[in-house]
Amino acid sequence: MTDKMKTVCVGRFLIDMPEEAQVELSQTRVDGFTISAFDESEEAFQRRVAARETQLAATPDRPGGHKNLESVKHVSTANGLTGKIFTHGRTVVEGTRGNGLGVERYLDEGITVEALVHGSGISIDLSFEDRGLEWVDDLPRLVNRLVANPDNRIPAEPGFCTDRAFFQDPLTADQREQIMMVARLPSHPDIEFMLILAAGGKPEQQGVLARSDAADEGLPAAQRMRISRLRAAPRQIGGLAGEELVELVVEDNEARVHSFWWEVAGTEDDVLTPHLVFRMNTGHGNYEPVSSSLSDGAAIGLWHRVATSIRLRSANPVVASPDERPSTTLGTYAAAGEQCPASGWWLCADGGKGFGVLGGQRQFLTKGARMPQALLLPRRTFLERVRGVQPSFEFTSRTFWRLVDKRTRERLPPLQSLALPVVPGHAQLAGSPDGEYRPTDGLAGSVAGSVAGSVAESVAITGAPCPVSGWWRCELSQALDGTRWFAQGALLPPATIAGPAGMLARSINRPATVQRRVAWRLVRRADVPTHGDASAAMEGSSAHQPQAQES
């Protein structure tokens, strides 16, 4: 879905949507005027304007006379729009009201103003019912700033984008511009996006997190148990500070759906910092919720890709490419098949919760390499363990990976010498009477299933021939080995563990290190080592594997 993106201008902001997205812009209001645009020929427009004028002239006014249509003004703007502005439907409200200790009479008058204009094959209607008489002249000034934009191109000048049109600046915060975008994906009809922008209003007193907490407190305990919060924290996007709420909900019909919400409270006096709400929901059905068509990881990846593209539109003629990615900071997402944007440790969003990932849920990937599609390994049943079988499967949607550690430095040699792999027929491994390490029955049984079937090359044990050349991670957390490169066919070495230090070590005459049989897990295939010194890696040298940091 994110291989090809298109940029959409919504109000004063840009957002990148999947190319297939069907986007609708609606509920546009500027200075209180409701605005709508649609395709219409010049001939059809002229007939419609004439019919509207006839209709308004024939409508009786409030007292029952023939003065409903009070004025008709012809419009011809410098931006190529022509049409008419009608003033009609005067309303009068009068009466008395208290004023301190006395009573005063009041008289409130309002009138409806509407403009019908046309240009470049587009008709644009603007209207405001019961507007104050002192604000009637606002409509001609607003029409003069209006530009037809049939193809919804990104404007090269500052202003406010609407559907098939935009308003040139200056517009002020007290004109309270607002707009809503709704987008859907034909290939995934259960997914819906919504972006709402509203400038000039009072900021929200409570953020989305506080409102959600209050709403959850009112739910029965059984309903609260169906809601799992995946993320609830402040988040800044495009220079705007907001709050993000991501939830997984199990509906009453057991459908698993996602709710994504990012909200900016906004300011009352700045059109560039509006009240902003961006949402993505999965699980929309015709009559009841349906299970999300995306896995948790794919849904999170899609949300991240679209949400992080929200940005204030520049007034420069050069428009940012829709395929530009944000800087690769911790927390950046990348999808399977894409080029890795930065070297480091990446966490698979589809792993966890009872599912392993071939090669590990956390993997080191180099910049420019293809992001892999995760092969998921569910927990084995008792019968599968007895048979030594490991089932596996892939999601049809692409796997998303999250950058959790940006380590790009070279591997350093360890402080202690490590056991070396041995080429069969050339030398023996120390540590057993006949020179070979034989795994214990328990260790062999624990990894037998992992080396069977579709994952036969993912795990191997000390003394076994290395199935494929590549980087292998020691499964023993206290070992000094970390991740090391081994050549195919070499007998895998034992792990090296630091012995007791200081006076204790000297008093019992213990060696500085001890060796132990372990399981090795394939991290990444590589015919030759590509990190650190190649010769050292060929001999088994390695650095400690740094701990990945969650962001």
DAJO-V993444 format. One record per backbone hydrogen bond with DSSP energy under -0.5 kcal/mol. NH is the residue of the N-H (numbers start at 0). CO is the residue of the C=O. Records with the same first field share a line. If there is no record, write none. Layout:
NH = CO, CO
This chain:
5 = 16
7 = 14
9 = 7, 12
10 = 8, 160
12 = 9
13 = 310
14 = 7
16 = 5, 14
18 = 3
20 = 17
21 = 183
22 = 20
23 = 181
25 = 179
27 = 34
28 = 177
29 = 32
30 = 174
31 = 174
32 = 29
33 = 126
34 = 27
35 = 124
37 = 122
39 = 120
44 = 40
45 = 41
46 = 42
47 = 43
48 = 44
49 = 45
50 = 46
51 = 47
52 = 48
53 = 49
54 = 50
55 = 51
56 = 52
57 = 53
58 = 54
60 = 64
63 = 60
67 = 58
69 = 67, 86
70 = 86
72 = 84
74 = 82
76 = 80
79 = 76
81 = 117
82 = 74
83 = 115
84 = 72
85 = 113
86 = 70
87 = 111
88 = 67
90 = 109
92 = 107
94 = 105
96 = 103
98 = 101
100 = 98
101 = 98
103 = 96
105 = 94
107 = 92
109 = 90
110 = 130
111 = 87
112 = 127
113 = 85
114 = 125
115 = 83
116 = 114, 123
117 = 81
118 = 121
121 = 118
122 = 37
123 = 116
124 = 35
125 = 114
126 = 33
127 = 112
130 = 110, 127
132 = 108
134 = 131
135 = 132
137 = 134
138 = 135
140 = 136
141 = 137
142 = 138
143 = 139
144 = 140, 141
145 = 142
146 = 165
148 = 163
151 = 148
154 = 152
159 = 166
160 = 10
161 = 164
163 = 161
164 = 161
165 = 146
166 = 159
167 = 144
168 = 157
174 = 171
175 = 172
177 = 28
178 = 196
179 = 25
180 = 194
181 = 23
182 = 192
183 = 21
184 = 187, 190
185 = 183
187 = 184
188 = 185
190 = 187
191 = 280
192 = 182
193 = 278
194 = 180
195 = 276
196 = 178
197 = 274
198 = 176
199 = 266
203 = 264
210 = 206
211 = 207
212 = 208
213 = 209
214 = 210
215 = 211
216 = 212
217 = 213, 214
218 = 215
222 = 219
223 = 219
224 = 220
225 = 222
226 = 223
227 = 225, 247
228 = 226
229 = 227, 245
230 = 245
232 = 243
234 = 241
236 = 239
239 = 236
241 = 234, 239
242 = 262
243 = 232
244 = 260
245 = 230
246 = 258
247 = 227
248 = 246, 256
249 = 225
250 = 248, 254
253 = 250
256 = 248, 254
258 = 246
259 = 279
260 = 244
261 = 277
262 = 242
263 = 275
266 = 272
272 = 269
274 = 197
275 = 263, 273
276 = 195
277 = 261
278 = 193
279 = 259
280 = 191
281 = 257
283 = 189
289 = 282
291 = 255
298 = 294
299 = 295
300 = 296
301 = 297
302 = 298
303 = 299
304 = 300
305 = 301
306 = 302
307 = 303
308 = 305
309 = 306
310 = 13
312 = 11
318 = 316
323 = 320
328 = 326
330 = 402
331 = 328
333 = 400
335 = 398
336 = 370
337 = 334
339 = 368
343 = 364
344 = 404
345 = 362
346 = 401
347 = 360
348 = 399
350 = 347
351 = 354
354 = 351
355 = 376
357 = 374
359 = 356
362 = 345, 360
364 = 343, 362
367 = 339
368 = 365
370 = 337
373 = 371
375 = 373, 392
376 = 355
377 = 375
378 = 353
384 = 380
385 = 381
386 = 382
387 = 383
388 = 383
390 = 388
392 = 375
400 = 333
401 = 346
402 = 331
403 = 344
404 = 344
406 = 404
407 = 405
413 = 541
421 = 490
423 = 421, 488
425 = 422
426 = 422
428 = 434
431 = 428
434 = 431
437 = 435
438 = 436
443 = 439
444 = 440
445 = 441
446 = 442
447 = 443
448 = 444
450 = 446, 447
451 = 448
454 = 451
455 = 452
457 = 454
458 = 454
459 = 519
461 = 517
462 = 491
463 = 460
465 = 489
469 = 485
470 = 523
471 = 469, 483
472 = 520
473 = 481
474 = 518
476 = 474
478 = 475
479 = 495
482 = 542
483 = 471
485 = 469
488 = 465
489 = 486
490 = 421
491 = 463
494 = 515
496 = 494, 513
498 = 511
503 = 500
504 = 500
505 = 501
506 = 502
507 = 503
509 = 504
513 = 496
515 = 494
519 = 459
520 = 472
521 = 457
522 = 470
523 = 470
525 = 468
536 = 532
537 = 533
538 = 534
539 = 536
540 = 535
545 = 543
548 = 403
549 = 547
